[in-house]
């Protein structure tokens, strides 16, 4: 994909890459009490540093057509049964074409098309990471569709299981490339009034993966 032509499929890939698998029920522990280790990924023109709990693993990584993706899960979970995930993505050359705020807005527009319940989209204050502009938001769906199960050879439920998903997303405008960091949870179906991630607790929710650095 050319940087001058950021297409809709790139935005869709943000959703599909990190929302493809059937999730188990989330049982998130207090992140501040978890031991964590530093991680660093070289993604196109820069290096992104973050943290992961010691009992997590790299479950999937891919780099092609100007997009990089890496998915991290608890050791006991897999891509077909995750309840908690950290996803790091990079989009080559996109920083010159779209601002982090607009990237999240565009992503959520596609997210709405793929959510069979209500969409949660709550922006939080923008910050800077090593001088790079960011945009962050809490994004979720009260009822995930089951269409993402097509092609998977699994049979966890005899009847469709209603699951919800919510996460915290940060888009970062690098020197040339755009980066997206997010942590998501899958759980029993919730509603827009009572969610697992809110403005009052998102910093604690992200504490096992933060702080972030982009150099």
C-alpha positions as CSV (number, residue, x, y, z in Angstrom):
1,X,0.0,0.0,0.0
2,X,1.4,3.4,-0.9
3,X,1.5,6.0,1.8
4,X,-0.3,8.5,-0.3
5,X,-3.3,6.2,-0.6
6,X,-4.4,5.0,2.9
7,X,-7.2,2.7,1.9
8,X,-10.2,1.4,3.9
9,X,-8.8,-2.1,4.1
10,X,-6.0,-0.8,6.2
11,X,-8.5,0.5,8.8
12,X,-10.4,-2.8,8.6
13,X,-7.2,-4.7,9.2
14,X,-6.9,-3.0,12.5
15,X,-10.2,-4.6,13.6
16,X,-9.7,-8.0,11.9
17,X,-6.1,-8.5,13.0
18,X,-6.9,-8.1,16.7
19,X,-10.5,-9.2,16.8
20,X,-10.5,-12.3,14.7
21,X,-10.6,-15.1,17.3
22,X,-13.3,-16.3,19.6
23,X,-12.7,-15.1,23.1
24,X,-13.2,-16.8,26.5
25,X,-14.5,-15.0,29.5
26,X,-12.2,-12.4,30.8
27,X,-10.7,-12.7,34.2
28,X,-8.4,-9.6,34.4
29,X,-6.4,-9.3,37.5
30,X,-5.1,-6.0,39.0
31,X,-2.4,-4.9,36.5
32,X,-0.4,-2.9,39.1
33,X,0.3,-6.1,41.0
34,X,1.8,-8.0,38.0
35,X,5.5,-8.3,37.4
36,X,6.4,-7.0,33.9
37,X,9.3,-7.0,31.5
38,X,10.5,-4.4,28.9
39,X,9.8,-5.1,25.3
40,X,11.0,-3.4,22.1
41,X,9.9,-3.8,18.5
42,X,11.6,-2.3,15.4
43,X,8.7,-1.3,13.2
44,X,9.7,0.4,10.0
45,X,11.6,3.6,10.7
46,X,11.4,3.6,14.5
47,X,11.5,1.4,17.6
48,X,8.5,1.1,19.9
49,X,9.2,0.2,23.5
50,X,6.5,-1.1,26.0
51,X,6.1,-3.6,28.8
52,X,4.3,-7.0,29.1
53,X,3.5,-9.1,32.1
54,X,6.0,-11.9,32.6
55,X,3.5,-14.6,32.0
56,X,2.5,-13.3,28.6
57,X,3.8,-14.5,25.2
58,X,4.1,-13.4,21.5
59,X,1.2,-15.3,19.8
60,X,1.3,-13.8,16.3
61,X,3.3,-11.5,14.2
62,X,3.1,-10.4,10.5
63,X,4.7,-7.8,8.3
64,X,3.5,-7.2,4.7
65,X,2.2,-4.6,2.4
66,X,3.3,-1.7,4.6
67,X,1.6,-3.0,7.7
68,X,3.2,-4.6,10.8
69,X,1.2,-6.5,13.5
70,X,2.2,-8.3,16.7
71,X,-0.3,-9.9,19.1
72,X,0.6,-10.8,22.7
73,X,-1.5,-13.1,25.0
74,X,-1.3,-14.7,28.4
75,X,0.7,-17.9,28.3
76,X,-2.3,-20.1,28.9
77,X,-4.4,-18.6,26.1
78,X,-4.3,-19.0,22.3
79,X,-5.5,-17.1,19.3
80,X,-8.8,-19.1,19.3
81,X,-9.6,-18.6,23.0
82,X,-8.2,-15.3,24.2
83,X,-9.7,-13.1,26.9
84,X,-7.0,-10.5,27.1
85,X,-4.7,-9.2,24.3
86,X,-2.1,-6.5,23.6
87,X,-1.8,-5.7,19.9
88,X,0.9,-3.5,18.4
89,X,0.6,-2.3,14.8
90,X,2.5,-0.1,12.5
91,X,1.4,1.5,9.2
92,X,4.3,2.5,7.0
93,X,4.3,6.1,5.7
94,X,0.8,6.9,7.1
95,X,1.9,9.6,9.5
96,X,2.0,12.2,6.7
97,X,-1.5,11.4,5.5
98,X,-3.7,11.1,8.6
99,X,-3.6,12.5,12.1
100,X,-4.0,10.2,15.1
101,X,-7.4,11.7,16.0
102,X,-8.7,11.2,12.4
103,X,-7.3,7.7,12.4
104,X,-9.3,6.7,15.5
105,X,-12.4,8.3,14.1
106,X,-12.1,6.4,10.8
107,X,-11.3,3.2,12.6
108,X,-14.4,3.5,14.8
109,X,-16.6,4.2,11.7
110,X,-15.5,0.8,10.4
111,X,-15.9,-0.7,13.9
112,X,-19.5,0.3,14.0
113,X,-20.1,-1.7,10.8
114,X,-18.7,-4.8,12.4
115,X,-20.5,-4.6,15.8
116,X,-23.9,-6.1,16.2
117,X,-24.5,-4.3,19.5
118,X,-23.8,-0.8,20.7
119,X,-20.4,0.8,20.1
120,X,-18.5,2.6,22.9
121,X,-16.2,5.4,21.8
122,X,-14.9,7.6,24.6
123,X,-11.9,9.9,23.9
124,X,-9.4,10.7,26.6
125,X,-6.9,13.6,26.7
126,X,-4.3,13.5,24.0
127,X,-0.7,13.3,25.2
128,X,2.8,13.2,23.7
129,X,5.2,10.2,23.6
130,X,8.8,11.3,23.1
131,X,7.5,14.4,21.4
132,X,5.2,12.5,19.1
133,X,1.5,13.4,19.0
134,X,-1.0,10.7,20.1
135,X,-4.7,10.2,20.3
136,X,-6.3,7.8,22.7
137,X,-9.8,6.4,23.3
138,X,-11.8,3.6,25.0
139,X,-13.4,1.6,22.2
140,X,-15.8,-1.3,22.6
141,X,-18.7,-3.3,21.3
142,X,-21.5,-4.6,23.6
143,X,-22.1,-7.6,21.3
144,X,-19.5,-9.0,19.0
145,X,-20.8,-10.7,15.8
146,X,-20.2,-14.4,15.3
147,X,-19.2,-13.9,11.6
148,X,-15.5,-13.9,12.5
149,X,-15.8,-17.6,13.3
150,X,-16.2,-18.5,9.6
151,X,-13.4,-20.8,8.6
152,X,-12.3,-21.7,12.1
153,X,-12.4,-25.4,12.9
154,X,-13.7,-25.0,16.4
155,X,-16.9,-25.9,18.1
156,X,-16.8,-24.2,21.5
157,X,-20.6,-23.6,21.7
158,X,-23.6,-25.4,20.3
159,X,-25.4,-22.0,20.1
160,X,-23.9,-18.6,19.4
161,X,-22.3,-17.1,22.5
162,X,-22.8,-13.5,23.1
163,X,-19.5,-11.8,24.0
164,X,-18.5,-8.2,24.4
165,X,-15.2,-6.5,23.7
166,X,-13.6,-3.4,25.1
167,X,-10.1,-1.9,24.9
168,X,-7.9,1.1,25.2
169,X,-6.4,2.4,22.0
170,X,-3.5,4.8,21.4
171,X,-2.6,6.0,17.9
172,X,0.9,7.6,17.6
173,X,2.1,9.8,14.8
174,X,5.8,8.8,14.3
175,X,8.3,10.6,12.1
176,X,7.0,8.8,9.0
177,X,4.8,6.0,10.2
178,X,1.6,5.6,12.2
179,X,1.5,3.3,15.2
180,X,-1.4,1.8,17.1
181,X,-1.2,0.2,20.5
182,X,-4.2,-1.3,22.2
183,X,-5.1,-3.7,24.9
184,X,-8.5,-5.5,24.7
185,X,-10.7,-7.7,26.9
186,X,-13.3,-10.2,25.9
187,X,-16.0,-10.9,28.5
188,X,-19.7,-11.6,29.1
189,X,-22.0,-9.2,27.3
190,X,-22.0,-5.8,29.0
191,X,-23.9,-2.6,28.4
192,X,-22.9,1.0,27.7
193,X,-23.6,1.9,31.4
194,X,-21.4,-0.7,33.0
195,X,-18.1,-1.5,31.2
196,X,-14.8,-3.0,32.3
197,X,-12.7,-0.1,31.0
198,X,-13.6,3.5,31.8
199,X,-12.0,6.9,32.1
200,X,-11.6,6.4,35.9
201,X,-9.6,3.2,35.5
202,X,-8.0,3.1,32.1
203,X,-4.5,4.1,33.4
204,X,-4.5,1.1,35.8
205,X,-5.8,-1.1,33.0
206,X,-2.9,-0.1,30.8
207,X,-0.3,-0.1,33.6
208,X,1.1,-3.5,32.7
209,X,2.0,-2.4,29.2
210,X,3.1,1.2,29.9
211,X,5.0,3.5,29.7
212,X,5.5,3.6,26.0
213,X,8.4,5.1,24.1
214,X,8.9,5.7,20.4
215,X,12.5,6.4,19.2
